[in-house]
Amino acid sequence: MLILSRKINEKIKIGEDITLSIIEIKADQVKIGIDAPKEVKVFRQEVFNAIQNENLAAATSTESIESLSNLFAKKEF
């Protein structure tokens, strides 16, 4: 892990396309601006973890597979 010290209005460059800007420092909170291409997904860690957990739950759920099977099952009349 790289640890850097920055002041307000200073920036950090990641590769050629991503720039992090320190916007505000107040008490124990730092506001960071992120300038990145649209195809680069940027998430807060807790949101990323929630997405990963939901994807894992969906991938391992047999309930949704059974529901789809019942939906497309051939019905006799």
N, CA, C and O atoms as CSV, one atom per row, in Angstrom:
chain,resi,resn,atom,element,x,y,z
A,1,MET,N,N,0.849,-1.176,0.000
A,1,MET,CA,C,0.000,0.000,0.000
A,1,MET,C,C,0.892,1.235,0.000
A,1,MET,O,O,1.849,1.323,0.770
A,2,LEU,N,N,0.579,2.157,-0.844
A,2,LEU,CA,C,1.281,3.438,-0.905
A,2,LEU,C,C,0.517,4.435,-0.044
A,2,LEU,O,O,-0.696,4.579,-0.199
A,3,ILE,N,N,1.198,5.115,0.849
A,3,ILE,CA,C,0.572,6.121,1.708
A,3,ILE,C,C,1.160,7.477,1.362
A,3,ILE,O,O,2.377,7.662,1.395
A,4,LEU,N,N,0.288,8.432,1.029
A,4,LEU,CA,C,0.712,9.775,0.639
A,4,LEU,C,C,0.057,10.813,1.517
A,4,LEU,O,O,-1.077,10.632,1.959
A,5,SER,N,N,0.752,11.890,1.770
A,5,SER,CA,C,0.170,13.035,2.458
A,5,SER,C,C,-0.160,14.090,1.418
A,5,SER,O,O,0.656,14.382,0.545
A,6,ARG,N,N,-1.342,14.658,1.507
A,6,ARG,CA,C,-1.774,15.691,0.574
A,6,ARG,C,C,-2.481,16.787,1.352
A,6,ARG,O,O,-3.021,16.544,2.431
A,7,LYS,N,N,-2.477,17.984,0.805
A,7,LYS,CA,C,-3.192,19.116,1.372
A,7,LYS,C,C,-4.351,19.458,0.442
A,7,LYS,O,O,-4.435,18.934,-0.668
A,8,ILE,N,N,-5.241,20.334,0.892
A,8,ILE,CA,C,-6.380,20.755,0.088
A,8,ILE,C,C,-5.885,21.289,-1.252
A,8,ILE,O,O,-4.889,22.009,-1.322
A,9,ASN,N,N,-6.590,20.926,-2.300
A,9,ASN,CA,C,-6.312,21.294,-3.692
A,9,ASN,C,C,-5.102,20.587,-4.295
A,9,ASN,O,O,-4.745,20.869,-5.438
A,10,GLU,N,N,-4.469,19.688,-3.572
A,10,GLU,CA,C,-3.400,18.889,-4.155
A,10,GLU,C,C,-4.018,17.638,-4.770
A,10,GLU,O,O,-5.117,17.229,-4.396
A,11,LYS,N,N,-3.308,17.043,-5.707
A,11,LYS,CA,C,-3.863,15.935,-6.480
A,11,LYS,C,C,-2.945,14.723,-6.433
A,11,LYS,O,O,-1.759,14.820,-6.115
A,12,ILE,N,N,-3.530,13.589,-6.758
A,12,ILE,CA,C,-2.803,12.334,-6.912
A,12,ILE,C,C,-3.191,11.790,-8.278
A,12,ILE,O,O,-4.375,11.739,-8.611
A,13,LYS,N,N,-2.225,11.390,-9.057
A,13,LYS,CA,C,-2.461,10.861,-10.398
A,13,LYS,C,C,-2.301,9.349,-10.379
A,13,LYS,O,O,-1.310,8.835,-9.861
A,14,ILE,N,N,-3.276,8.630,-10.944
A,14,ILE,CA,C,-3.209,7.174,-11.073
A,14,ILE,C,C,-3.232,6.870,-12.566
A,14,ILE,O,O,-4.247,7.070,-13.233
A,15,GLY,N,N,-2.120,6.391,-13.078
A,15,GLY,CA,C,-2.015,6.178,-14.518
A,15,GLY,C,C,-2.143,7.508,-15.237
A,15,GLY,O,O,-1.804,8.557,-14.689
A,16,GLU,N,N,-2.634,7.458,-16.467
A,16,GLU,CA,C,-2.795,8.695,-17.243
A,16,GLU,C,C,-4.216,9.241,-17.185
A,16,GLU,O,O,-4.448,10.402,-17.523
A,17,ASP,N,N,-5.178,8.404,-16.753
A,17,ASP,CA,C,-6.584,8.778,-16.881
A,17,ASP,C,C,-7.298,9.106,-15.579
A,17,ASP,O,O,-8.422,9.606,-15.617
A,18,ILE,N,N,-6.695,8.846,-14.441
A,18,ILE,CA,C,-7.405,9.014,-13.169
A,18,ILE,C,C,-6.673,10.029,-12.297
A,18,ILE,O,O,-5.461,9.942,-12.097
A,19,THR,N,N,-7.434,10.991,-11.785
A,19,THR,CA,C,-6.879,12.002,-10.890
A,19,THR,C,C,-7.737,12.084,-9.641
A,19,THR,O,O,-8.958,12.213,-9.726
A,20,LEU,N,N,-7.101,12.009,-8.485
A,20,LEU,CA,C,-7.777,12.211,-7.200
A,20,LEU,C,C,-7.414,13.603,-6.701
A,20,LEU,O,O,-6.243,13.985,-6.704
A,21,SER,N,N,-8.419,14.357,-6.275
A,21,SER,CA,C,-8.197,15.706,-5.758
A,21,SER,C,C,-8.691,15.784,-4.331
A,21,SER,O,O,-9.779,15.300,-4.019
A,22,ILE,N,N,-7.902,16.389,-3.464
A,22,ILE,CA,C,-8.339,16.614,-2.085
A,22,ILE,C,C,-9.163,17.889,-2.083
A,22,ILE,O,O,-8.642,18.970,-2.356
A,23,ILE,N,N,-10.443,17.766,-1.777
A,23,ILE,CA,C,-11.377,18.885,-1.849
A,23,ILE,C,C,-11.492,19.609,-0.511
A,23,ILE,O,O,-11.471,20.838,-0.455
A,24,GLU,N,N,-11.615,18.834,0.561
A,24,GLU,CA,C,-11.844,19.432,1.879
A,24,GLU,C,C,-11.356,18.492,2.966
A,24,GLU,O,O,-11.464,17.272,2.844
A,25,ILE,N,N,-10.823,19.066,4.018
A,25,ILE,CA,C,-10.429,18.297,5.203
A,25,ILE,C,C,-11.103,18.969,6.390
A,25,ILE,O,O,-10.862,20.140,6.682
A,26,LYS,N,N,-11.957,18.200,7.072
A,26,LYS,CA,C,-12.688,18.755,8.208
A,26,LYS,C,C,-12.729,17.693,9.307
A,26,LYS,O,O,-13.302,16.621,9.114
A,27,ALA,N,N,-12.127,17.987,10.452
A,27,ALA,CA,C,-12.071,17.062,11.587
A,27,ALA,C,C,-11.533,15.709,11.126
A,27,ALA,O,O,-10.381,15.617,10.700
A,28,ASP,N,N,-12.354,14.658,11.206
A,28,ASP,CA,C,-11.886,13.320,10.828
A,28,ASP,C,C,-12.424,12.886,9.466
A,28,ASP,O,O,-12.513,11.690,9.189
A,29,GLN,N,N,-12.782,13.846,8.620
A,29,GLN,CA,C,-13.352,13.533,7.319
A,29,GLN,C,C,-12.574,14.239,6.210
A,29,GLN,O,O,-12.214,15.409,6.339
A,30,VAL,N,N,-12.321,13.518,5.128
A,30,VAL,CA,C,-11.639,14.068,3.962
A,30,VAL,C,C,-12.555,13.898,2.766
A,30,VAL,O,O,-13.046,12.795,2.521
A,31,LYS,N,N,-12.799,14.970,2.009
A,31,LYS,CA,C,-13.586,14.879,0.785
A,31,LYS,C,C,-12.616,14.794,-0.384
A,31,LYS,O,O,-11.708,15.612,-0.530
A,32,ILE,N,N,-12.838,13.777,-1.212
A,32,ILE,CA,C,-11.962,13.500,-2.337
A,32,ILE,C,C,-12.773,13.567,-3.621
A,32,ILE,O,O,-13.857,12.992,-3.708
A,33,GLY,N,N,-12.249,14.266,-4.611
A,33,GLY,CA,C,-12.849,14.283,-5.939
A,33,GLY,C,C,-12.115,13.286,-6.813
A,33,GLY,O,O,-10.891,13.178,-6.740
A,34,ILE,N,N,-12.851,12.556,-7.638
A,34,ILE,CA,C,-12.257,11.542,-8.510
A,34,ILE,C,C,-12.629,11.857,-9.945
A,34,ILE,O,O,-13.809,11.903,-10.295
A,35,ASP,N,N,-11.627,12.072,-10.767
A,35,ASP,CA,C,-11.832,12.309,-12.188
A,35,ASP,C,C,-11.309,11.082,-12.921
A,35,ASP,O,O,-10.105,10.829,-12.958
A,36,ALA,N,N,-12.240,10.319,-13.505
A,36,ALA,CA,C,-11.875,9.075,-14.188
A,36,ALA,C,C,-12.773,8.899,-15.412
A,36,ALA,O,O,-13.868,9.459,-15.463
A,37,PRO,N,N,-12.318,8.127,-16.395
A,37,PRO,CA,C,-13.164,7.854,-17.566
A,37,PRO,C,C,-14.456,7.148,-17.151
A,37,PRO,O,O,-14.499,6.470,-16.125
A,38,LYS,N,N,-15.500,7.312,-17.954
A,38,LYS,CA,C,-16.801,6.719,-17.641
A,38,LYS,C,C,-16.738,5.202,-17.505
A,38,LYS,O,O,-17.498,4.623,-16.729
A,39,GLU,N,N,-15.847,4.553,-18.244
A,39,GLU,CA,C,-15.787,3.088,-18.190
A,39,GLU,C,C,-15.111,2.567,-16.925
A,39,GLU,O,O,-15.134,1.364,-16.666
A,40,VAL,N,N,-14.512,3.452,-16.139
A,40,VAL,CA,C,-13.894,3.049,-14.872
A,40,VAL,C,C,-14.950,3.160,-13.781
A,40,VAL,O,O,-15.463,4.247,-13.514
A,41,LYS,N,N,-15.270,2.040,-13.155
A,41,LYS,CA,C,-16.263,2.042,-12.086
A,41,LYS,C,C,-15.590,2.440,-10.775
A,41,LYS,O,O,-14.550,1.893,-10.408
A,42,VAL,N,N,-16.191,3.392,-10.079
A,42,VAL,CA,C,-15.648,3.881,-8.812
A,42,VAL,C,C,-16.733,3.709,-7.751
A,42,VAL,O,O,-17.834,4.242,-7.889
A,43,PHE,N,N,-16.417,2.962,-6.691
A,43,PHE,CA,C,-17.366,2.703,-5.609
A,43,PHE,C,C,-16.710,2.975,-4.267
A,43,PHE,O,O,-15.494,2.847,-4.125
A,44,ARG,N,N,-17.516,3.350,-3.285
A,44,ARG,CA,C,-17.041,3.316,-1.895
A,44,ARG,C,C,-16.890,1.846,-1.525
A,44,ARG,O,O,-17.620,0.999,-2.041
A,45,GLN,N,N,-15.959,1.538,-0.647
A,45,GLN,CA,C,-15.673,0.134,-0.308
A,45,GLN,C,C,-16.919,-0.584,0.197
A,45,GLN,O,O,-17.162,-1.726,-0.193
A,46,GLU,N,N,-17.719,0.056,1.057
A,46,GLU,CA,C,-18.892,-0.623,1.603
A,46,GLU,C,C,-19.938,-0.903,0.524
A,46,GLU,O,O,-20.639,-1.912,0.598
A,47,VAL,N,N,-20.055,-0.037,-0.466
A,47,VAL,CA,C,-20.983,-0.268,-1.574
A,47,VAL,C,C,-20.463,-1.411,-2.446
A,47,VAL,O,O,-21.234,-2.280,-2.854
A,48,PHE,N,N,-19.167,-1.414,-2.732
A,48,PHE,CA,C,-18.555,-2.492,-3.513
A,48,PHE,C,C,-18.771,-3.836,-2.830
A,48,PHE,O,O,-19.124,-4.815,-3.487
A,49,ASN,N,N,-18.560,-3.891,-1.508
A,49,ASN,CA,C,-18.763,-5.139,-0.762
A,49,ASN,C,C,-20.211,-5.599,-0.840
A,49,ASN,O,O,-20.475,-6.790,-1.003
A,50,ALA,N,N,-21.154,-4.664,-0.725
A,50,ALA,CA,C,-22.576,-5.012,-0.806
A,50,ALA,C,C,-22.922,-5.572,-2.187
A,50,ALA,O,O,-23.675,-6.541,-2.293
A,51,ILE,N,N,-22.381,-4.972,-3.232
A,51,ILE,CA,C,-22.619,-5.462,-4.597
A,51,ILE,C,C,-22.060,-6.872,-4.749
A,51,ILE,O,O,-22.721,-7.750,-5.303
A,52,GLN,N,N,-20.847,-7.087,-4.259
A,52,GLN,CA,C,-20.224,-8.411,-4.340
A,52,GLN,C,C,-21.062,-9.450,-3.596
A,52,GLN,O,O,-21.262,-10.555,-4.102
A,53,ASN,N,N,-21.550,-9.113,-2.409
A,53,ASN,CA,C,-22.362,-10.042,-1.623
A,53,ASN,C,C,-23.678,-10.367,-2.325
A,53,ASN,O,O,-24.113,-11.518,-2.327
A,54,GLU,N,N,-24.312,-9.356,-2.920
A,54,GLU,CA,C,-25.562,-9.587,-3.657
A,54,GLU,C,C,-25.316,-10.465,-4.878
A,54,GLU,O,O,-26.115,-11.354,-5.173
A,55,ASN,N,N,-24.229,-10.225,-5.583
A,55,ASN,CA,C,-23.898,-11.051,-6.753
A,55,ASN,C,C,-23.639,-12.497,-6.343
A,55,ASN,O,O,-24.089,-13.427,-7.013
A,56,LEU,N,N,-22.925,-12.683,-5.257
A,56,LEU,CA,C,-22.641,-14.028,-4.765
A,56,LEU,C,C,-23.929,-14.737,-4.354
A,56,LEU,O,O,-24.128,-15.911,-4.668
A,57,ALA,N,N,-24.806,-14.014,-3.648
A,57,ALA,CA,C,-26.079,-14.604,-3.223
A,57,ALA,C,C,-26.926,-14.988,-4.433
A,57,ALA,O,O,-27.555,-16.046,-4.437
A,58,ALA,N,N,-26.948,-14.144,-5.450
A,58,ALA,CA,C,-27.733,-14.442,-6.654
A,58,ALA,C,C,-27.147,-15.638,-7.401
A,58,ALA,O,O,-27.886,-16.460,-7.942
A,59,ALA,N,N,-25.835,-15.733,-7.428
A,59,ALA,CA,C,-25.183,-16.823,-8.161
A,59,ALA,C,C,-25.358,-18.169,-7.472
A,59,ALA,O,O,-25.348,-19.207,-8.133
A,60,THR,N,N,-25.517,-18.164,-6.162
A,60,THR,CA,C,-25.629,-19.421,-5.426
A,60,THR,C,C,-27.065,-19.766,-5.050
A,60,THR,O,O,-27.312,-20.806,-4.439
A,61,SER,N,N,-28.003,-18.914,-5.405
A,61,SER,CA,C,-29.406,-19.134,-5.049
A,61,SER,C,C,-30.052,-20.142,-5.992
A,61,SER,O,O,-30.044,-19.956,-7.209
A,62,THR,N,N,-30.610,-21.210,-5.428
A,62,THR,CA,C,-31.348,-22.175,-6.246
A,62,THR,C,C,-32.800,-21.750,-6.385
A,62,THR,O,O,-33.503,-22.200,-7.290
A,63,GLU,N,N,-33.244,-20.890,-5.494
A,63,GLU,CA,C,-34.636,-20.435,-5.538
A,63,GLU,C,C,-34.930,-19.718,-6.852
A,63,GLU,O,O,-35.972,-19.960,-7.462
A,64,SER,N,N,-34.039,-18.846,-7.295
A,64,SER,CA,C,-34.288,-18.115,-8.534
A,64,SER,C,C,-34.240,-19.048,-9.734
A,64,SER,O,O,-34.981,-18.843,-10.696
A,65,ILE,N,N,-33.396,-20.057,-9.702
A,65,ILE,CA,C,-33.326,-21.027,-10.797
A,65,ILE,C,C,-34.629,-21.821,-10.868
A,65,ILE,O,O,-35.160,-22.050,-11.954
A,66,GLU,N,N,-35.144,-22.241,-9.710
A,66,GLU,CA,C,-36.404,-22.981,-9.685
A,66,GLU,C,C,-37.551,-22.108,-10.181
A,66,GLU,O,O,-38.427,-22.589,-10.900
A,67,SER,N,N,-37.557,-20.845,-9.809
A,67,SER,CA,C,-38.610,-19.936,-10.261
A,67,SER,C,C,-38.587,-19.792,-11.767
A,67,SER,O,O,-39.640,-19.792,-12.404
A,68,LEU,N,N,-37.393,-19.669,-12.354
A,68,LEU,CA,C,-37.283,-19.571,-13.802
A,68,LEU,C,C,-37.719,-20.867,-14.475
A,68,LEU,O,O,-38.373,-20.837,-15.518
A,69,SER,N,N,-37.361,-21.992,-13.890
A,69,SER,CA,C,-37.758,-23.275,-14.461
A,69,SER,C,C,-39.277,-23.402,-14.481
A,69,SER,O,O,-39.855,-23.850,-15.472
A,70,ASN,N,N,-39.917,-23.009,-13.392
A,70,ASN,CA,C,-41.378,-23.065,-13.322
A,70,ASN,C,C,-42.023,-22.100,-14.302
A,70,ASN,O,O,-43.080,-22.393,-14.861
A,71,LEU,N,N,-41.408,-20.980,-14.506
A,71,LEU,CA,C,-41.948,-19.972,-15.413
A,71,LEU,C,C,-41.977,-20.494,-16.846
A,71,LEU,O,O,-42.934,-20.261,-17.585
A,72,PHE,N,N,-40.922,-21.198,-17.224
A,72,PHE,CA,C,-40.813,-21.670,-18.605
A,72,PHE,C,C,-41.218,-23.131,-18.778
A,72,PHE,O,O,-41.076,-23.689,-19.866
A,73,ALA,N,N,-41.717,-23.747,-17.723
A,73,ALA,CA,C,-42.139,-25.150,-17.823
A,73,ALA,C,C,-43.339,-25.270,-18.770
A,73,ALA,O,O,-44.228,-24.418,-18.786
A,74,LYS,N,N,-43.336,-26.334,-19.544
A,74,LYS,CA,C,-44.434,-26.557,-20.486
A,74,LYS,C,C,-45.661,-27.006,-19.698
A,74,LYS,O,O,-45.610,-27.982,-18.949
A,75,LYS,N,N,-46.747,-26.291,-19.875
A,75,LYS,CA,C,-47.975,-26.608,-19.166
A,75,LYS,C,C,-48.912,-27.411,-20.087
A,75,LYS,O,O,-49.042,-27.114,-21.275
A,76,GLU,N,N,-49.545,-28.411,-19.523
A,76,GLU,CA,C,-50.510,-29.212,-20.271
A,76,GLU,C,C,-51.909,-28.697,-19.983
A,76,GLU,O,O,-52.229,-28.354,-18.845
A,77,PHE,N,N,-52.725,-28.643,-20.991
A,77,PHE,CA,C,-54.109,-28.179,-20.824
A,77,PHE,C,C,-55.075,-29.271,-21.066
A,77,PHE,O,O,-56.284,-29.059,-20.969
